[in-house]
Amino acid sequence: LQKSTGDLTVVLVGKTGMGKSASGNTILGRKAFKELMSFQSVTTMCKKESAELRRGRVTVIDTPGLFDTKISNKDSIKEIAKCITMATPGPHVFLLVLRVGRFTQEEKESVKLIQNLFGEESSKYTMVLFTGGDDLEQSIEEMISASDYSLRNLIYQCGNRYHVFNNRNPENRSQVTDLLEKIDSMVAVNGGSCYTHEMFQNVEEALQEEQERILKEKNEDIEREKKELKAKHEAEFCCASVSEETTAVQHCRQQSENCSLTPYFFNLCSNAGSTHASIFKANICILC
């Protein structure tokens, strides 16, 4: 491999336990990062290491893994974001590290979180790096072809750029040479540019605007629900009041009708003159 004219900055991202740190060590040709087969991330903070290779100086930034059992994704994402300032003027490539085999739901969600963090434009600077190449019983192309749509679509989004590592055989430098050649080709297609801090800021601003829009919509929905609830209560109260007034009016009307019979009964009592008539008259008066 001919020596390149520029330095190369590589950022390793992905889910915990995918072999990011081991891949960084394989690239640099030394034990620069602590590695351990575990579902707990060995890397809790972004770490940067460099080496002089045949193509020139290569800097690798290892980042915390997502879906760690002890660190929340929110905290991991905050730490991963720091790689942008550590990679001034910016990373030339994001190596999205996945293990060969089934593309799990957590891996899919990890990819989504990373894509949301760095934005759509980051796909121009992203390559999928498969680890566990020694476990492959077929070619990497056959594995990808037989995989589900989500993995094939991810590779398509990354410009069909991918590579496979066997980190159990780090002495095999040809796998590193091939990877760096692919990265240099990608950098050339991108006009020698890298993913910049300005791009990241644009993503942050867009995310902030989206969050503000969602919050505004939620507040508007809450206010609308309050108004609808208030109108409903007022309508129910009004109906109850009308019902009570109607009942009261009917009662008064009934009382009035009863009382309007009083003169007739008084006359009846006056003409009767008997004891029964007097008692009847008294009872009628009490009713009124």
C-alpha positions as CSV (number, residue, x, y, z in Angstrom):
1,L,0.0,0.0,0.0
2,Q,1.4,3.4,-1.0
3,K,1.8,5.9,1.7
4,S,-1.1,8.4,1.8
5,T,-0.5,12.1,1.9
6,G,-2.8,12.8,4.8
7,D,-3.5,11.5,8.3
8,L,-6.6,9.3,8.8
9,T,-9.0,9.5,11.8
10,V,-11.2,6.5,12.5
11,V,-14.1,6.5,15.0
12,L,-15.4,3.1,16.3
13,V,-19.1,3.0,17.2
14,G,-21.6,0.3,18.0
15,K,-23.3,-1.8,20.7
16,T,-21.5,-3.2,23.7
17,G,-19.7,-6.5,23.1
18,M,-19.3,-6.2,19.3
19,G,-15.5,-6.0,19.5
20,K,-14.9,-2.3,19.0
21,S,-11.8,-2.1,21.2
22,A,-10.4,-5.3,19.7
23,S,-10.8,-3.9,16.2
24,G,-9.0,-0.7,17.3
25,N,-6.1,-2.8,18.5
26,T,-6.1,-4.8,15.3
27,I,-6.0,-1.6,13.2
28,L,-3.2,0.0,15.3
29,G,-1.2,-3.3,15.6
30,R,-0.9,-3.1,19.3
31,K,-2.9,-3.3,22.6
32,A,-3.9,0.3,22.7
33,F,-7.4,-0.3,24.1
34,K,-8.5,-2.5,26.9
35,E,-10.7,-5.3,25.5
36,L,-12.8,-7.9,27.2
37,M,-15.6,-10.2,25.9
38,S,-18.5,-8.9,28.0
39,F,-21.9,-7.3,27.9
40,Q,-20.5,-4.5,30.0
41,S,-18.6,-1.9,28.1
42,V,-14.9,-1.9,28.8
43,T,-14.8,1.6,27.3
44,T,-16.8,4.1,29.4
45,M,-15.1,7.2,28.0
46,C,-13.9,8.1,24.5
47,K,-10.2,7.2,24.1
48,K,-7.9,8.2,21.3
49,E,-4.8,6.4,20.2
50,S,-2.5,6.7,17.1
51,A,0.1,4.7,15.2
52,E,2.3,5.2,12.2
53,L,1.3,2.6,9.6
54,R,2.5,2.0,6.0
55,R,-0.2,4.4,4.7
56,G,0.7,7.1,7.2
57,R,-0.5,8.2,10.6
58,V,-3.8,6.6,11.7
59,T,-5.8,7.8,14.7
60,V,-8.4,5.6,16.2
61,I,-11.1,6.8,18.7
62,D,-12.8,4.1,20.7
63,T,-16.3,5.0,22.1
64,P,-18.5,3.5,24.8
65,G,-20.8,0.8,23.7
66,L,-24.6,1.2,23.6
67,F,-27.0,-1.0,25.6
68,D,-24.5,-1.4,28.4
69,T,-25.8,-3.2,31.5
70,K,-24.5,-0.5,33.8
71,I,-24.6,2.7,31.7
72,S,-27.7,4.2,30.2
73,N,-27.9,4.8,26.5
74,K,-28.5,8.5,27.2
75,D,-25.1,8.8,29.1
76,S,-23.3,6.7,26.4
77,I,-24.7,8.9,23.6
78,K,-23.4,12.1,25.4
79,E,-20.0,10.6,25.7
80,I,-19.9,9.3,22.1
81,A,-20.7,12.8,20.9
82,K,-17.4,14.0,22.4
83,C,-15.5,12.1,19.7
84,I,-16.3,14.9,17.2
85,T,-14.2,17.4,19.2
86,M,-11.5,14.8,19.8
87,A,-11.2,14.2,16.0
88,T,-10.5,17.8,14.9
89,P,-11.1,18.7,12.1
90,G,-13.4,15.6,12.2
91,P,-13.4,11.8,11.6
92,H,-12.8,10.6,8.1
93,V,-14.8,7.4,8.8
94,F,-17.2,6.0,11.3
95,L,-16.7,2.3,11.6
96,L,-20.0,0.8,12.6
97,V,-19.0,-2.4,14.3
98,L,-21.3,-5.4,14.2
99,R,-20.7,-9.1,14.8
100,V,-21.3,-11.6,11.9
101,G,-24.5,-13.5,12.3
102,R,-28.0,-12.4,13.1
103,F,-28.8,-8.7,13.2
104,T,-30.4,-8.4,16.6
105,Q,-33.1,-5.9,17.7
106,E,-30.6,-4.2,20.1
107,E,-28.1,-3.8,17.2
108,K,-30.8,-2.3,15.0
109,E,-31.7,0.2,17.8
110,S,-28.0,1.0,18.4
111,V,-27.6,1.8,14.7
112,K,-30.7,4.1,14.8
113,L,-29.4,5.9,17.9
114,I,-26.0,6.5,16.2
115,Q,-27.7,7.6,12.9
116,N,-29.9,10.1,14.9
117,L,-26.8,11.4,16.8
118,F,-24.7,12.2,13.7
119,G,-27.4,12.8,11.2
120,E,-28.2,11.6,7.7
121,E,-25.1,13.2,6.2
122,S,-22.9,10.9,8.3
123,S,-23.8,7.9,6.1
124,K,-21.3,9.3,3.5
125,Y,-18.6,8.7,6.1
126,T,-19.8,5.4,7.5
127,M,-18.6,1.8,6.8
128,V,-19.9,-1.4,8.4
129,L,-17.1,-3.4,10.1
130,F,-18.1,-7.0,10.9
131,T,-16.1,-8.8,13.6
132,G,-16.0,-12.6,14.2
133,G,-14.8,-13.3,10.7
134,D,-13.3,-16.6,12.0
135,D,-16.9,-17.8,12.7
136,L,-18.0,-17.4,9.1
137,E,-18.8,-20.6,7.4
138,Q,-19.5,-18.8,4.1
139,S,-18.2,-15.6,2.5
140,I,-19.2,-12.2,3.9
141,E,-21.1,-11.5,0.7
142,E,-23.2,-14.7,1.1
143,M,-23.9,-13.9,4.7
144,I,-25.1,-10.4,3.8
145,S,-27.2,-11.7,0.9
146,A,-28.9,-14.2,3.2
147,S,-29.5,-11.6,6.0
148,D,-32.8,-9.8,6.6
149,Y,-33.7,-6.6,4.9
150,S,-32.7,-4.2,7.7
151,L,-29.0,-5.3,7.5
152,R,-28.9,-5.1,3.7
153,N,-30.6,-1.7,3.8
154,L,-28.1,-0.5,6.4
155,I,-25.2,-1.5,4.1
156,Y,-26.9,0.2,1.2
157,Q,-27.3,3.4,3.2
158,C,-23.5,3.2,3.8
159,G,-22.8,3.1,0.1
160,N,-22.3,-0.7,0.2
161,R,-19.2,-0.2,2.2
162,Y,-18.3,-3.1,4.5
163,H,-15.3,-5.1,5.7
164,V,-14.8,-8.1,8.0
165,F,-12.2,-8.6,10.7
166,N,-10.8,-11.6,12.5
167,N,-9.6,-10.1,15.7
168,R,-8.3,-13.5,16.9
169,N,-5.6,-13.2,14.4
170,P,-4.4,-9.6,14.6
171,E,-1.1,-10.6,13.1
172,N,-2.9,-10.9,9.8
173,R,-2.1,-7.4,8.6
174,S,-3.6,-7.9,5.1
175,Q,-7.1,-7.5,6.6
176,V,-6.0,-4.1,8.0
177,T,-4.4,-3.1,4.7
178,D,-7.6,-4.0,2.8
179,L,-9.7,-2.0,5.3
180,L,-7.5,1.1,5.0
181,E,-7.6,0.9,1.2
182,K,-11.4,0.9,1.3
183,I,-11.4,3.9,3.7
184,D,-9.0,5.8,1.5
185,S,-11.3,5.1,-1.5
186,M,-14.2,6.4,0.4
187,V,-12.3,9.5,1.5
188,A,-11.4,10.1,-2.2
189,V,-15.0,9.9,-3.2
190,N,-15.8,12.5,-0.5
191,G,-13.2,14.8,-2.0
192,G,-10.8,14.3,0.9
193,S,-13.3,15.8,3.3
194,C,-14.3,14.5,6.8
195,Y,-17.4,14.7,9.0
196,T,-17.0,18.2,10.5
197,H,-18.0,19.8,13.7
198,E,-20.3,22.1,11.7
199,M,-22.2,19.1,10.4
200,F,-22.7,17.8,13.9
201,Q,-23.9,21.3,15.1
202,N,-26.4,21.4,12.3
203,V,-27.7,18.0,13.5
204,E,-27.9,19.2,17.1
205,E,-29.8,22.4,16.0
206,A,-32.2,20.3,13.9
207,L,-32.8,17.9,16.8
208,Q,-33.4,20.9,19.2
209,E,-35.9,22.4,16.7
210,E,-37.7,19.1,16.4
211,Q,-37.8,18.7,20.2
212,E,-39.2,22.2,20.5
213,R,-41.8,21.5,17.8
214,I,-42.9,18.3,19.6
215,L,-43.1,20.2,22.9
216,K,-45.1,23.0,21.4
217,E,-47.6,20.4,19.8
218,K,-47.9,18.7,23.2
219,N,-48.6,22.0,25.0
220,E,-51.2,22.9,22.3
221,D,-52.9,19.5,22.7
222,I,-53.0,19.9,26.5
223,E,-54.6,23.4,26.1
224,R,-57.1,22.1,23.6
225,E,-58.0,19.2,25.9
226,K,-58.4,21.6,28.8
227,K,-60.8,23.8,26.8
228,E,-62.8,20.8,25.6
229,L,-63.1,19.5,29.2
230,K,-64.1,22.9,30.5
231,A,-66.8,23.2,27.8
232,K,-68.1,19.7,28.5
233,H,-68.3,20.5,32.3
234,E,-70.1,23.8,31.6
235,A,-72.6,22.1,29.3
236,E,-73.3,19.4,31.8
237,F,-73.7,22.0,34.6
238,C,-76.1,24.0,32.3
239,C,-78.2,20.9,31.6
240,A,-78.3,20.1,35.3
241,S,-79.4,23.6,36.1
242,V,-82.1,23.6,33.4
243,S,-83.4,20.3,34.7
244,E,-83.6,21.6,38.3
245,E,-85.4,24.7,37.2
246,T,-87.8,22.7,35.1
247,T,-88.6,20.5,38.0
248,A,-89.1,23.5,40.3
249,V,-91.4,25.2,37.8
250,Q,-93.5,22.0,37.5
251,H,-93.7,21.7,41.2
252,C,-94.8,25.3,41.6
253,R,-97.3,24.9,38.8
254,Q,-98.8,21.8,40.5
255,Q,-99.0,23.6,43.8
256,S,-100.6,26.5,42.0
257,E,-103.2,24.3,40.4
258,N,-104.0,22.6,43.8
259,C,-104.4,26.0,45.4
260,S,-106.7,27.3,42.6
261,L,-109.3,24.7,43.7
262,T,-109.6,26.3,47.2
263,P,-112.4,28.9,46.4
264,Y,-114.5,26.1,45.0
265,F,-114.1,24.0,48.1
266,F,-114.6,27.0,50.4
267,N,-117.9,27.7,48.7
268,L,-118.8,24.0,49.0
269,C,-118.0,24.1,52.7
270,S,-120.0,27.3,53.3
271,N,-123.1,25.9,51.7
272,A,-122.8,22.5,53.4
273,G,-123.0,23.7,57.1
274,S,-122.4,20.2,58.4
275,T,-119.6,19.0,60.6
276,H,-118.2,16.9,57.8
277,A,-118.2,19.8,55.6
278,S,-116.2,21.9,58.1
279,I,-113.7,19.2,58.6
280,F,-113.3,18.8,54.8
281,K,-112.9,22.5,54.5
282,A,-110.1,22.6,57.1
283,N,-108.2,19.7,55.4
284,I,-108.4,21.5,52.1
285,C,-107.0,24.7,53.6
286,I,-104.1,22.7,55.1
287,L,-103.3,21.3,51.7
288,C,-103.1,24.7,50.2
